[in-house]
Amino acid sequence: MFKFSVLMSVYYKEKPAYLDEALNSLAIQTYKADEIVLVIDGQIPIQLKNVIDKWLLLLPIKTIPLEKNVGLGNALNIGLNYVTNKLVARMDTDDICVPERFEKQISYFQKNPSTIILGGAIDEYDETFKDRRGRRFSCCSHSDIVSYSLFRNPFNHMTVMFNKEFILGIGGYKHHHYMEDYNLWLRCIANGAICSNIDNTLVLARTGDAMIERRRGRDYLKSEIELARLKIKCFPNKKAKIILITFSRLIVRILPQQILSSVYKNIRKK
């Protein structure tokens, strides 16, 4: 039996009901994790503490409390150092895993042990999970993922299961505003990681207007430029192509929220 850990990070803005739903989705998995590392990123309200205390009695949760908020990338890096298993599944505290998520991913790793990163599709909903807004999936094969990574993030972060030793070996997560995961995947690919996605919905994700708003503006523009520099470093023979791709991505980031929302809906449409 393959053992694996789940890695999560929660901070003060998370809604207690969302965290409760996320942890419940781990409890009803058909193939359960034997360790859940939950980083508490800074001080959190009593309502969140109560949810965590409830699930500490029901799930194999190991809490890692941090005195100050350090941001997602740093929090995940800290959490990785407390993980005891080779395989690590990422999970967000406001999303829901489908019951067969881990069973499908472990089955894939059993058949393909050289895989370093394995992701899957997400179904996107509003914050109440009543309105399905679309589905996000990139591609399956390693070669397609490498090509796709020049244009867009090839993985849905909350679906990923990865090899801990490889991730730590390349320095783990780096602080990169809203793009910690994309940054990590690019460095993994550049260092020879074998990557794959399975064309199955693994997570039901909340994607409200706040998420769209975060994907535009000055801070996101700076992140795009930083991302372009990393892409050129990872793929120096693709420099001209990366510059063109970055230009198109920068244009998208300055669009009004309503138009940007329509762009994302069209991309996700199935």
Number of C-alpha atoms within 10 A of each C-alpha: 6 13 15 23 24 26 25 22 22 24 22 16 9 14 15 20 13 20 20 20 17 19 24 16 17 22 18 13 16 14 20 20 20 15 19 24 24 23 24 24 22 16 15 17 13 11 13 22 13 13 17 20 12 12 15 14 9 11 18 17 21 16 17 16 18 15 11 11 17 15 18 24 21 18 25 23 19 17 22 24 12 15 19 15 17 14 20 25 24 21 24 21 22 22 25 25 26 17 18 17 21 23 13 16 21 20 13 16 18 12 9 12 11 12 18 22 26 23 29 28 23 27 19 21 19 14 16 11 15 8 10 16 21 17 18 18 19 20 20 17 13 17 12 14 22 19 12 15 17 19 16 13 17 26 27 22 19 26 25 21 26 20 20 21 15 17 20 13 10 12 12 23 24 16 17 21 17 17 19 21 23 20 21 20 23 22 21 22 19 14 13 10 19 18 24 25 24 18 14 15 19 25 24 22 25 21 20 15 13 9 11 14 16 13 19 19 16 11 13 20 19 14 17 21 16 15 21 19 17 15 23 17 15 17 15 12 10 13 16 11 12 20 16 11 15 21 13 12 16 18 11 17 20 15 15 12 18 11 11 18 18 11 14 13 14 12 12 15 11 9
